[in-house]
Amino acid sequence: MNKFLLLVFSILFAGMAFADGTKTLAADDTTSVIQLNKQGFDMRLTSPEQTIADGKKALAMAKKLNYVPGMAEAYRVIGIGYYYLDESVKAINNYLTALNYFQQLKDLASQGKVYNNIGNLYRYTDYDLSLEFFNKTLVIAKQLSDEALMAGVYNNMGTVYYHKNSFNQALIYYEKSSALYNKLKDSTNIVQLMQNKGLMYFNLHQYDKAEELLLKANKAAHQLDLNEVVAGIDLILAEQYIAQEKFAEANKAIEEGTVYAGMIKSDKMKSDFEYTSYQLESKRKNYEKALRYLRNIYTKDSLNFKQGASTQIKMMEEQVKQQDAQRKTEILLQRQANDRIKFWAVTIVAGLLLVLVGLLVSNVKRKAKTNEQLSTLNDEVSRQKDNLDRINHHLEEIIDERTKDLQIKNKKLSEYSSYLSHQIRGPIATLKGLMNLEKEGLVDQPECIRMMNKCVGEIDNKIIEMSDMLHDPVKTSL
């Protein structure tokens, strides 16, 4: 028997240990998903391909664990990777899927991030739509007091106003963003803000201020391995040096920027550097070389325009499809919720009816029992009434006796008061007279004291006499 019990306890202990191990493993796996998503996001400015790869790994792991928050964030990270590779359709698909998951989870902060990401997709093509998404993000960020999200959306709104050629308005938003990122000590975004502000000062023809900010940002971007930022800064510097006819510096910036554009595999950035090269050669009056750049640019622009228009249409179609699917899902969920409400309503009504019937039956039984108890109580009340009548009669007799006794005592008190008034006041008046005579020196002190002692003695005797009379039940008068 003891061996059997020992075996049972061993099995139970092993099962508990296995369960604990499984929980620990699951916790470790979800941590890995979170780390992969963060790692992918951090690589967005250095290697967008790595961002996508890390996001897909996180997504596969999260699906195995059925870890919905991890899946949602993985779709967002993958979308960011495709955004930096200029693959807008793939980006919007992943963003909308992420948004759907975050809405199901009621994760408001993450919804704000996705709205911000979608706003970025439209900021070069549809300014109003882009600002609409950014404003959605800003509302959520302010509601949650999320300074990091507010900083990001201010930065992006500044970029939209830059493309609308509202450079001073853009600077206002960049300054707001910069203040928040400095408070958060976010070095990556601080560098990006220096680049953006440098670009604004360049467009406002404040070249010295622009160059100072851009060179500082370029140095910091190299230190942080921000390849896309380095390429973007080189492009702005090249344009500024061309405007200032610093051709050697412009050429150096173009060469470095082209290398970094190749590293991040951005066709758009490469085209931008080709156009800048055309501007440089045209300014140098190397028209033949400038013409070659211009032909390449024209060919690519034609193709890019067609692809861009197609991409824009597909993005809008995908957004509409996703919204339609989301509406259908919401309707289905609402129907299911209504069905559940109806089921529980019917169940509750049936339960209440059963309770009501039970209460009615119980009430009839309780009423019969109450009537019986009332009859018993009535008999008892009658008996108590008879007893009270007898007690009341006895009390009347007692009250009469007490009244007579009180009358006698009141008479004695009245006599005592009269006696006190007549018998005590005489010696007291004598005492007062002796005191006045002594004050005026009309009587000898020894004689005065003797007579005062006599008066006091008389008063004491009268008081003792009165006390005896009051406590003597035989005597009825003084």
Helices and strands as residue ranges (DSSP letters): H 2-42, H 48-65, H 68-84, H 88-105, H 108-122, H 127-144, H 147-163, H 167-184, H 187-203, H 207-223, H 227-243, H 247-263, H 267-284, H 287-419, I 420-424, H 425-440, H 445-471
